[in-house]
Amino acid sequence: MIHSFGQPAPWLRIRPMLSGFDLTLIAVVLALAALGLVTMYSVGFDHGTRFVDHGRNMLLAALLMFVVAQVSPQRLMALAVPVYALGLTLLVATALFGITKKGATRWLNVGVVIQPSELMKLAMPLMLAWWFQKREGQLRAPDFAVATLMLLVPVAFIARQPDLGTALLVLSAGLYVIFFAGLSWRLILPVMLAAGLAIGAIVVSGDALCQPGVDWHVLRDYQKQRVCTLLDPTRDPLGKGFHIIQGMIAIGSGGITGKGFMSGTQTHLEFIPERTTDFVFAAFCEEFGLVGVAALALGFTVLILRGLWIAAAAPTVFSRLLAGALSLGFFTYAFVNMGMVSGILPVVGVPLPFISYGGTAMVTLGVALGMLMSIARSRALMQR
């Protein structure tokens, strides 16, 4: 259909922008978003506009996902170095001129207050995927060493802010790229073995290490307290261990089918701290029980597997590495959040995707999904 002025009808111009989207990925994201809205309505009903804001954040993330999906993987690759350089520059500026709140220097005022470490969650896999694409066919050990350096420099800046949760997410995103690029198991297994032995030693000697006055050197006091609280929350049940204890009580009290929507006593009597953000999983478990957790876990599993399928089918090294890292990034988010709420990991402030309240995290997830969609669309459009 052509207008009299020779221009195609608006819907004909828009239609190419709507084609090629991965319907499976869209469906599972919509299902998880629906669970997030239902959960936020219950846990945030007396938190002012939390539910409305959560919905608004989701709409913003959806818009960003759609916009980023229009950007070709080739263009994403061209943006990798500038975005990484910008993120690293902002991290240095934060260390020098950042805003300090509650003992952490994580924010920077550039006319508006921003948290530069959030940008690194996306810049890191972009940069490393670009690096390995450039080294395709001639990878050597020094190439992996350079990639590791590019990873550890921003992670060190973020850890010093301190922001261990974001540092963990950035570190894992980079490690996924390095792993998918072909890092030898001969290098991976010794590191995993050393980490396992270190964790085992901490668990075995936890009582002695957690005594007052014992200095761990590599960790700050509050970080040491988090590890000691994980080993035994009852050391300080009304203080440092309160979060974990109440979270585990809420999870256990949900049983098989849960107490029902809007009926969680731990949640609505305000025994669960941060019930709309870091500990929203505990509130979800209490109200929806094992059945709800199984549905949530299934949603994340489908999302991750679909992302890995997109990665496997991607035509270039850059697309494969980026899609693989972004997909496993969702696993890191979900596993760390569920683990810290369940008492098997230290509390590090990692949100549960689509469920936890938070505009910045939702925007980051939207952009990540947009890049996955871009890679899926490029393959679908090439096959036509």
ABEGO torsion letter per residue (X at the ends): XBBAAGBBBAAAAAAAAABGBBAAAAAAAAAAAAAAAAAAAAAAAAAEAAAAAAAAAAAAAAAAAAAAAABBAAAAAAAAAAAAAAAAAAAAAAAAABBBBGGBBABBBAGBBBBAAAAAAAAAAAAAAAAAAAABGABBAAAAAAAAAAAAAAAAAAAAOBBAAAAAAAAAAAAAAAAAAGBBAAAAAAAAAAAAAAAAAAAAAAAAAABBGBBAGABBAAAAAAAAAAABAAABAABAAAAAAAAAAAAAAAEAAEAEBGABAAAAAGABBGAABAAAAAAAAAAAEAAAAAAAAAAAAAAAAAAAAAAAABABAAAAAAAAAAAAAAAAAAAAAAAAAAGABBBAGBBBBGABBEAAAAAAAAAAAAAAAAAAAAAAAAAX
